[in-house]
Amino acid sequence: MKPLVPAVRIGLFMLIAVLSAQASAYALDAQLDCKSTAHAFIAPLQENHAIETTPMRVEPNSINAFKPTRDSHLTAFDFGVFAVVGFQKNDAIFKQGNGDPIADSAYGAVVIGGEDSVKQKVRAAGSDAVIRRVAPFITAIFCKPDSPQLATVTHD
């Protein structure tokens, strides 16, 4: 009977760990319906400490890439979020790049997942976000499909 006690404890510990990770996950699916602005998407994530307040990178087209905080567990359409991206003209939370801005407002998420799988889940959810391969198994979900610069996105 004694060997069963440690096994039960380990099982309970694992169950609690899984449930707490799921409970703290923050899904971005609803915001990626492309009916919002970059400020409305990014500001609450910063206020809730889900992403860093300073971008880890600013592209020449002014897209700011924000890293999720250590314990935020962001997801988008069931994929883990590598970065949250956005830019809004004349908004202090975004830094301007050294080139022409991609749009007055654009936002999205970079997720860990293949382009086809991500596209399938995004379309099934009813979003018309632009889906682009960034690198093998890293895909961008981007809201601002009327931007002419999106046509120039290159793939690695």
N, C-alpha and C positions, 0 to 999 in steps of 0.2 A: 504494500500500500504506500510505503514511503516514496518509492520512485515515481509514483503517480503525481504527488504533490508538486515537485519541481516542474513537471511537464505541464500541469494545469496552470501554474504561475506563469510559465513562459508563454503559453497559449493566450492567457488573459492579457499579458503585457503586449503581445503582438496585436491582438484585437484592439486594444486601447490605442496603440500607436497608429494603426490604420484608420480607425474612426476619427481620431483627432486630426490627422493629416487631411482627411476628406472634409471635416467640419471647417478647417481653416482655409480651404481652397476657395479662391475668389474667381468666379467665371466671368469673363468679359464678353460672352456671346451676345447678350442683349445690346451692349454698346456698339458692337461691330455690325449693326444693321445699316450703317452708313447714313443715318438720319440725324446726326449730331454734328458738333463742331469739335475741333481739336481741344479747345479749352474745356468744354463740357466733358470730354473723355479723360483728359490728363489730370486736371485740377483735383477731382475727387480722389484719384489714385494717390496723388501726392499728399493730400490732406489726411488720408487714411494710412499713410506710411506704407502703401503697397509698392510704390516705386520711389527711387531716389529723386530728390528735388533738382539736382544738377544733372544735365545730360552726360552720359558717358562718351557721346560722340555727337558732333553736329556736321551733317553733310553739306557740301557746297550749295545744294538746293534748299537748305535750311531745315531739312528734316532732322529733328532732335531724337536721339535714341536714349531712352531711360531704362536703367537696369532695375529689375524687381528687387525689393529688399529681401534680405536673407530668409525671412520666415513668411513671405507673402503667399507663396504657392499659387500664383496666377495661372489660369487656364483660359484657353480660347477654343471652343468647340472640342473639348476633351484633350487638347494638346497642351503640353507645358509651354509656358511663355518664356522666351529667351530675352526679349526686350519689348518695350512699349514705345511706339514712335509717334511723332506728331509735330505739327507746326501750325501756328496761327499768327497771321500778320498783326503787328501792333499789340502783341500780348507779351507782357513781361516774363511769363514763365518759359518762354521759348527764346533761344538765341538764334540770331540770323547768321546764315552761312555766307560765304564770300561770293556766291553766284546768285542767279535769279531764283527766288522762292518757287517751290513746286506748285503752290496754289495759295490762295488767301487762307485756307484752312484745309488740313489733311491730317489723317491719323490712322493708326492701326496697331498691329502686333506682329512680332516675329516669333514664330513657334517652331518647336522641334517636331517635325513630321514631314513626310514626303508631299510634294505638290499635289499629286492626284488625290491622295487621301484627304488632305486639307480641303481641297476644292470640293470634293464630294460632301463633306460634312457642312461646309459653309453654305453650299447651295441647298442642301436638305433643310437647313435652318431658315432659308428664305432671304439670305443676305446676298446682295449683288457686289460685294467687295471684290477688288482686284486681287488675284492670287498670283504670286510670283515666287519662283524658286530663287533662293538667295545663295545656297550652297547645298551639297547633298544632305538631304533630310532636314534642311532648315528652310522654312517657307514664310513669306510675308503675306499678311492679310491686310489690305490697304483700302481705306475709304477716302476716295476723292477721284472716282473714275473719269470725271470730265476734265482732268488735268492733262494737257498735251504732253507734259514731260514724262508721264507714265509710259508712254510708248517707247521711250528711250532707255528703259530699265534693262540692264544687261544681266546675263546669267554667268555664274562662274563655271 
